[in-house]
Amino acid sequence: MSVPIVYMITGLSTGGSETALANLLARLDRDRFLPTVVCLKDGRTRIGDEIRSLNVPVIDLDLVNPARIGALWRLYTFLHETRPSIVHAWLFHAVVLARLVGRMAGVPIVISSRQNINLGSPFRETVNRMTIGTDDRVIAVSEAARRVDIERGGAAPEKVVVVYNGIDIGLYPPVTPRMRADARSALALPPGTKLVGTVARLHPSKGVDDLVRAAARVLARVPDARFVVVGDGKQRAALDRLAGKLGVAERVLFLGERRDVPFLLAGLDLFVLSSREEGMGIVLLEAMASGVPVVATAAGGIVEVVENTVSGLLVPPGDVDRLAESIISMLNDRALADRMAKNGRRRVAEMFSIETTVERTEKLYEELLEVKLGERRVSGKGPKER
């Protein structure tokens, strides 16, 4: 009999946690585990549809306001009646409800995933610290995230394990001249353009405003450069205004949400991740897997992905001058960029494959099932015992 698992997540809009969940579900051993996704809101999205296409049910509680008792009751009733063996929760609101409502409903194993460094407010940090003791395990996306949950969150060190996010490197083949030409044609770029891009939620933590300021410095010295920003968020209007104020609005293009990120990555000369804080950064893995050289900030788990001067260049978060200089160095030194791009793709293949991520996650499930429920696998994908 397959083990029922409920994956709880705050929403399924485009983001690192949502993408990581979809990647995990696409590879989960369905002979062993029976997944259902419960989201508090925003279940009808691109990622939500991707998960449904995997024949994984997605239940949207429509819990826009955390005080909506009806939705909380639906969650409790669902967990109490379906009796999953494991609830695995992602993102702050879902994590807190999994801990509280999940335990009230009698769920034997509760796991939370720590994908970011900062929960967004002192209040959230306090609530996390008050409830984290109910977790059987916390999965941290990096050593940096693990330290935060132990030192700031108060988690018992033995309960926090690191499982790096992974990607399917097969979805990001090395860029060919044809792929590059098609992507650049779609963006209507002038011949000879040096194209720099990022993919990020337009939120202050992502530091896209620092990238726009750096772009102004770069364009003063590399006038044939262009910048593209893929993503949307609450900073969109402010970033548009900033680009206009700096006189680079026509050369810094905001493309909004896109479903063709691998296609666009193929057209880049350089990928930049300018985050002020970052749990890890799946999009960084995607760029490196595509064979695109990267410049990134030394924030959070990024330093565990990029080896400075080997598989990319790292700069201090918020240092616009250093960011601009590193971008210029990469654009003007093709040999340097090519060497780091090659090393970056190799590093992702060796350390950040989705197969490794799923294997380590399933192993954690098995360990907890045996300890908490006395359940173990006899061999391979054969029968289970209680």
C-alpha positions as CSV (number, residue, x, y, z in Angstrom):
1,M,0.0,0.0,0.0
2,S,1.4,3.4,-1.0
3,V,2.2,5.9,1.8
4,P,-0.2,8.9,1.6
5,I,1.7,12.3,1.7
6,V,0.1,15.7,1.8
7,Y,2.3,18.5,0.5
8,M,1.1,21.8,1.9
9,I,2.2,25.1,0.4
10,T,1.0,28.6,0.8
11,G,0.4,29.1,-3.0
12,L,1.5,27.9,-6.4
13,S,2.5,31.2,-8.0
14,T,5.9,31.2,-9.8
15,G,8.8,31.0,-7.3
16,G,11.6,28.9,-6.1
17,S,9.7,26.8,-3.5
18,E,6.8,26.2,-5.9
19,T,9.2,25.1,-8.6
20,A,11.1,22.8,-6.2
21,L,7.9,21.1,-5.2
22,A,6.9,20.6,-8.8
23,N,10.3,19.1,-9.6
24,L,10.1,16.8,-6.6
25,L,6.6,15.5,-7.5
26,A,7.7,14.8,-11.1
27,R,10.2,12.3,-9.9
28,L,8.6,10.9,-6.7
29,D,8.3,7.1,-6.5
30,R,4.6,6.7,-7.1
31,D,4.7,3.0,-6.3
32,R,5.8,3.9,-2.8
33,F,4.2,7.3,-2.2
34,L,0.8,8.7,-2.9
35,P,0.9,12.5,-3.0
36,T,-1.8,15.2,-2.7
37,V,-1.1,18.9,-2.8
38,V,-3.0,21.3,-0.6
39,C,-2.4,25.0,-1.2
40,L,-3.9,27.8,0.9
41,K,-4.5,30.0,-2.2
42,D,-3.6,30.5,-5.8
43,G,-4.0,26.9,-7.0
44,R,-5.0,27.8,-10.5
45,T,-1.6,28.8,-11.8
46,R,0.9,27.5,-14.4
47,I,2.7,25.4,-11.7
48,G,-0.6,24.2,-10.3
49,D,-1.5,23.0,-13.8
50,E,1.9,21.3,-14.2
51,I,1.3,19.4,-10.9
52,R,-2.2,18.3,-12.0
53,S,-0.7,17.1,-15.3
54,L,1.3,14.6,-13.1
55,N,-2.0,13.1,-11.9
56,V,-1.4,14.7,-8.5
57,P,-4.6,16.1,-6.9
58,V,-4.4,19.8,-6.1
59,I,-6.8,21.1,-3.4
60,D,-7.1,24.9,-3.2
61,L,-8.5,26.0,0.2
62,D,-9.0,29.6,-1.0
63,L,-7.7,30.8,2.3
64,V,-6.9,34.4,1.3
65,N,-7.2,35.6,4.9
66,P,-5.6,33.3,7.6
67,A,-8.6,34.1,9.9
68,R,-11.1,32.3,7.6
69,I,-12.3,29.6,9.9
70,G,-14.2,27.8,7.2
71,A,-11.0,27.1,5.3
72,L,-9.2,26.1,8.5
73,W,-12.0,23.7,9.3
74,R,-11.8,22.2,5.7
75,L,-8.1,21.7,6.2
76,Y,-8.6,20.0,9.6
77,T,-11.4,17.8,8.2
78,F,-9.4,16.8,5.2
79,L,-6.4,15.8,7.2
80,H,-8.5,14.0,9.8
81,E,-10.5,12.0,7.3
82,T,-7.7,11.2,4.8
83,R,-5.1,10.4,7.5
84,P,-1.9,11.0,5.6
85,S,1.2,9.4,7.1
86,I,3.3,12.5,6.3
87,V,2.6,16.2,5.9
88,H,5.4,18.0,4.2
89,A,4.9,21.8,4.2
90,W,6.5,24.7,2.2
91,L,6.4,28.4,2.9
92,F,5.6,30.2,6.1
93,H,1.8,30.1,6.4
94,A,1.5,26.6,5.2
95,V,4.3,25.4,7.5
96,V,2.6,27.0,10.6
97,L,-0.8,25.4,9.7
98,A,0.8,22.1,9.0
99,R,2.4,22.1,12.4
100,L,-0.7,23.2,14.3
101,V,-3.6,21.8,12.3
102,G,-1.7,18.8,11.2
103,R,-0.9,17.7,14.8
104,M,-4.5,18.4,15.9
105,A,-5.7,16.1,13.1
106,G,-3.4,13.4,14.2
107,V,-0.8,13.4,11.4
108,P,2.1,11.3,12.7
109,I,4.9,12.9,10.7
110,V,5.3,16.6,10.0
111,I,8.1,18.0,7.9
112,S,8.8,21.6,6.9
113,S,11.1,22.9,4.1
114,R,13.2,25.9,4.7
115,Q,13.8,27.5,1.3
116,N,14.7,31.0,2.3
117,I,16.8,32.9,4.8
118,N,14.5,35.6,6.0
119,L,10.8,34.9,6.8
120,G,9.9,38.5,6.2
121,S,9.2,40.0,9.6
122,P,10.1,39.6,13.3
123,F,6.5,38.4,14.0
124,R,7.0,35.5,11.5
125,E,10.3,34.6,13.0
126,T,8.7,34.5,16.5
127,V,5.9,32.3,15.3
128,N,8.4,30.0,13.6
129,R,10.4,29.7,16.7
130,M,7.3,29.0,18.8
131,T,6.1,26.2,16.5
132,I,9.3,24.6,15.0
133,G,9.5,22.1,17.8
134,T,6.5,20.2,16.5
135,D,8.4,19.3,13.3
136,D,9.8,15.8,13.0
137,R,12.4,17.2,10.5
138,V,13.2,20.5,8.9
139,I,14.6,20.2,5.4
140,A,16.9,23.1,4.7
141,V,17.8,23.9,1.1
142,S,21.4,24.9,2.0
143,E,23.8,24.9,4.9
144,A,23.1,28.7,5.2
145,A,19.4,28.0,5.6
146,R,20.1,25.2,8.1
147,R,22.2,27.6,10.3
148,V,19.3,30.1,10.3
149,D,16.8,27.5,11.5
150,I,19.1,26.4,14.3
151,E,20.5,29.8,15.4
152,R,17.5,32.0,14.8
153,G,14.6,29.4,14.7
154,G,15.7,27.4,17.7
155,A,15.5,24.1,16.0
156,A,17.3,21.1,17.4
157,P,20.4,20.6,15.2
158,E,19.7,16.9,14.8
159,K,16.3,17.6,13.3
160,V,17.5,19.9,10.5
161,V,18.9,18.2,7.4
162,V,20.2,19.8,4.2
163,V,18.8,18.6,0.9
164,Y,19.9,20.8,-2.0
165,N,17.3,21.7,-4.6
166,G,18.0,20.0,-7.9
167,I,17.0,20.3,-11.5
168,D,16.7,18.0,-14.5
169,I,19.8,19.0,-16.4
170,G,18.4,17.2,-19.5
171,L,15.9,20.1,-19.8
172,Y,18.8,22.5,-20.2
173,P,21.0,21.3,-23.1
174,P,24.2,23.2,-23.9
175,V,23.4,26.2,-26.0
176,T,23.9,25.8,-29.7
177,P,24.3,28.7,-32.2
178,R,20.8,28.0,-33.5
179,M,19.2,28.1,-30.0
180,R,21.1,31.4,-29.3
181,A,20.0,32.9,-32.6
182,D,16.3,31.9,-32.1
183,A,16.2,33.4,-28.6
184,R,17.8,36.7,-29.6
185,S,15.6,36.9,-32.7
186,A,12.5,36.6,-30.5
187,L,13.8,39.5,-28.4
188,A,14.4,41.6,-31.6
189,L,18.0,42.4,-30.5
190,P,20.3,44.4,-32.7
191,P,23.3,42.4,-34.1
192,G,26.3,42.2,-31.8
193,T,24.3,42.9,-28.7
194,K,25.8,41.6,-25.4
195,L,22.8,40.3,-23.5
196,V,22.6,40.2,-19.7
197,G,19.6,38.7,-18.0
198,T,18.0,37.7,-14.7
199,V,15.0,35.8,-13.6
200,A,13.5,36.8,-10.3
201,R,10.5,37.8,-8.3
202,L,10.4,41.6,-8.3
203,H,10.7,41.8,-4.5
204,P,13.3,43.8,-2.5
205,S,15.0,40.7,-1.3
206,K,16.0,39.9,-4.9
207,G,18.0,43.1,-5.4
208,V,16.8,43.7,-8.9
209,D,17.0,47.5,-8.2
210,D,20.8,46.9,-7.6
211,L,21.0,45.2,-11.0
212,V,19.2,48.2,-12.7
213,R,21.7,50.6,-11.0
214,A,24.6,48.4,-12.1
215,A,23.2,48.3,-15.6
216,A,23.4,52.0,-15.9
217,R,27.1,51.8,-15.0
218,V,27.7,48.9,-17.4
219,L,25.9,50.7,-20.3
220,A,28.1,53.7,-19.9
221,R,31.1,51.6,-20.7
222,V,29.6,48.8,-22.8
223,P,27.0,50.6,-24.9
224,D,26.1,47.6,-27.0
225,A,24.9,45.7,-23.9
226,R,21.2,45.1,-23.2
227,F,19.5,43.8,-20.0
228,V,16.4,41.6,-19.7
229,V,14.5,41.0,-16.5
230,V,12.1,38.0,-16.4
231,G,9.6,38.0,-13.5
232,D,6.9,40.1,-11.9
233,G,6.1,41.4,-8.4
234,K,5.3,44.3,-6.3
235,Q,8.4,46.2,-7.3
236,R,7.6,46.3,-11.0
237,A,6.4,49.9,-11.2
238,A,9.2,51.2,-9.0
239,L,11.8,49.4,-11.1
240,D,10.3,50.9,-14.3
241,R,10.6,54.3,-12.7
242,L,14.2,53.7,-11.6
243,A,15.2,52.6,-15.1
244,G,13.6,55.8,-16.5
245,K,15.3,58.0,-13.9
246,L,18.7,56.4,-14.8
247,G,18.1,56.9,-18.5
248,V,18.3,53.1,-19.3
249,A,14.6,52.3,-19.8
250,E,15.0,51.5,-23.5
251,R,18.0,49.1,-22.8
252,V,16.6,47.4,-19.6
253,L,13.6,45.3,-20.7
254,F,11.1,44.0,-18.2
255,L,9.5,40.9,-19.8
256,G,7.1,39.9,-17.0
257,E,6.3,36.3,-16.2
258,R,7.4,33.9,-18.9
259,R,6.9,30.2,-19.5
260,D,9.9,29.9,-21.8
261,V,12.8,30.5,-19.4
262,P,15.1,27.8,-20.8
263,F,14.5,29.3,-24.3
264,L,15.4,32.8,-23.1
265,L,18.5,31.6,-21.2
266,A,19.9,30.3,-24.4
267,G,20.1,33.9,-25.7
268,L,22.1,35.3,-22.8
269,D,25.8,36.2,-22.7
270,L,25.6,36.4,-18.9
271,F,23.1,35.6,-16.2
272,V,23.1,37.7,-13.0
273,L,21.5,37.0,-9.7
274,S,21.7,40.1,-7.5
275,S,19.8,38.8,-4.4
276,R,20.3,40.5,-1.0
277,E,19.3,37.2,0.6
278,E,18.8,33.8,-1.0
279,G,18.2,30.3,0.3
280,M,19.8,28.8,-2.8
281,G,18.3,29.9,-6.1
282,I,16.9,27.3,-8.5
283,V,17.2,29.7,-11.4
284,L,20.9,30.0,-10.8
285,L,21.1,26.2,-11.3
286,E,19.1,26.5,-14.5
287,A,21.4,29.2,-15.9
288,M,24.5,27.2,-15.1
289,A,23.1,24.0,-16.5
290,S,22.4,25.9,-19.7
291,G,26.1,26.7,-20.0
292,V,25.5,30.5,-19.3
293,P,28.2,32.2,-17.3
294,V,27.0,33.7,-14.0
295,V,27.6,36.7,-11.7
296,A,25.9,36.4,-8.4
297,T,25.9,37.9,-4.9
298,A,27.5,36.0,-2.1
299,A,24.2,35.8,-0.3
300,G,23.0,32.8,1.8
301,G,23.2,29.5,-0.1
302,I,24.5,31.0,-3.3
303,V,28.0,30.6,-2.1
304,E,27.3,26.8,-1.9
305,V,26.3,26.8,-5.6
306,V,28.9,29.1,-7.2
307,E,32.6,28.7,-6.6
308,N,34.0,32.2,-6.9
309,T,36.3,32.6,-9.9
310,V,35.8,29.0,-10.8
311,S,32.2,28.5,-11.8
312,G,31.2,32.2,-11.6
313,L,31.9,35.5,-10.0
314,L,30.6,36.4,-6.6
315,V,30.2,39.9,-5.2
316,P,29.0,41.3,-1.9
317,P,25.2,41.8,-1.7
318,G,24.2,45.4,-2.3
319,D,27.6,46.4,-3.8
320,V,26.5,47.9,-7.0
321,D,30.0,49.0,-8.1
322,R,31.4,45.5,-7.7
323,L,28.4,44.0,-9.4
324,A,28.9,46.3,-12.4
325,E,32.6,45.6,-12.6
326,S,32.1,41.9,-12.6
327,I,29.5,42.1,-15.3
328,I,31.9,44.2,-17.4
329,S,34.7,41.7,-16.8
330,M,32.6,38.8,-18.0
331,L,31.2,40.6,-21.1
332,N,34.7,41.8,-22.2
333,D,36.6,38.5,-21.5
334,R,35.0,35.8,-23.6
335,A,37.6,33.2,-22.6
336,L,36.9,33.8,-18.9
337,A,33.2,33.6,-19.4
338,D,33.4,30.4,-21.4
339,R,35.7,28.7,-18.9
340,M,33.3,29.6,-16.0
341,A,30.3,28.5,-18.0
342,K,31.8,25.1,-18.7
343,N,32.7,24.7,-15.0
344,G,29.3,25.8,-13.9
345,R,27.4,23.2,-16.0
346,R,29.7,20.5,-14.7
347,R,29.1,21.5,-11.1
348,V,25.3,21.4,-11.5
349,A,25.5,18.0,-13.1
350,E,27.7,16.6,-10.3
351,M,26.0,18.2,-7.3
352,F,22.5,19.5,-8.0
353,S,20.6,16.9,-10.0
354,I,16.9,16.4,-9.3
355,E,17.6,12.7,-9.0
356,T,19.8,13.3,-5.9
357,T,17.3,15.7,-4.4
358,V,14.5,13.1,-4.7
359,E,16.6,10.2,-3.5
360,R,17.6,12.1,-0.3
361,T,14.0,13.3,0.3
362,E,12.6,9.8,-0.1
363,K,15.3,8.4,2.2
364,L,14.3,10.9,4.9
365,Y,10.6,9.8,4.5
366,E,11.6,6.1,4.8
367,E,13.7,6.8,8.0
368,L,10.8,8.7,9.7
369,L,8.2,6.1,8.6
370,E,10.3,3.3,10.2
371,V,11.0,5.3,13.4
372,K,7.5,6.8,13.9
373,L,5.3,4.1,12.4
374,G,7.4,1.0,12.4
375,E,7.1,0.8,8.6
376,R,10.0,-0.2,6.4
377,R,10.6,-1.4,2.8
378,V,11.6,-5.0,2.4
379,S,13.6,-4.4,-0.8
380,G,13.5,-2.3,-3.9
381,K,9.9,-1.4,-4.8
382,G,8.5,-4.5,-3.3
383,P,6.0,-5.1,-0.5
384,K,6.0,-3.0,2.7
385,E,5.6,-4.1,6.2
386,R,4.1,-2.6,9.3
